[in-house]
Amino acid sequence: MNYNKAQFERAYGLLSQLPESKEPEIAFAGRSNVGKSSLLNKLFNRKQLARVSSVPGKTVTINFYDVDNVKFVDLPGYGYAKLSKQELSRFGELMEGYFKTDRNIALVVQLIDMRHPLTKDDMGMINFMKEMNIPFIIVMTKADKLKKKAYEERLKLSRQELAFAGDVHIIPFSAVTGQGINGIKNYIEKSVMIQED
């Protein structure tokens, strides 16, 4: 898969706008400000193809990118409290609708900030994917922001916190150093191959 060919396709703000799902889709989920755009930019080897926002909760659209006829889907960040009720309702419909409208989801890359314990929203998302039988991996972001001892402690604690997720692959990742990027690419490519078989 040639990630350098990545192209932004379109942002969708309403469930009714979502395109038909023909190609395999790799979806990226996580809390607001967890680093989804930074991970996508690292995958695509571009600085700003996915727009990184300093304002949490800014992405309330589903953004589609195309890489060699595989769709990379940047889902809106959850868990941001400052959305209006109307926006929260649209967000809920968009997220649930995306997962429940029989889309061709090859893999969900679930992002969790390595520096902090799992949140209720993270647990809810993981439980939802398990119930729906959606394949997923966990990417622990911002790994470079922890010193060696704290890093090892958080990795150990994260594995304990994620025990309920079952035999899930956990990949520490840094957008700064590139740690974990090859492991993430391997899982994406394997998932697409399984989908195409």
Disulfide bonds with the S-S distance in Angstrom:
none
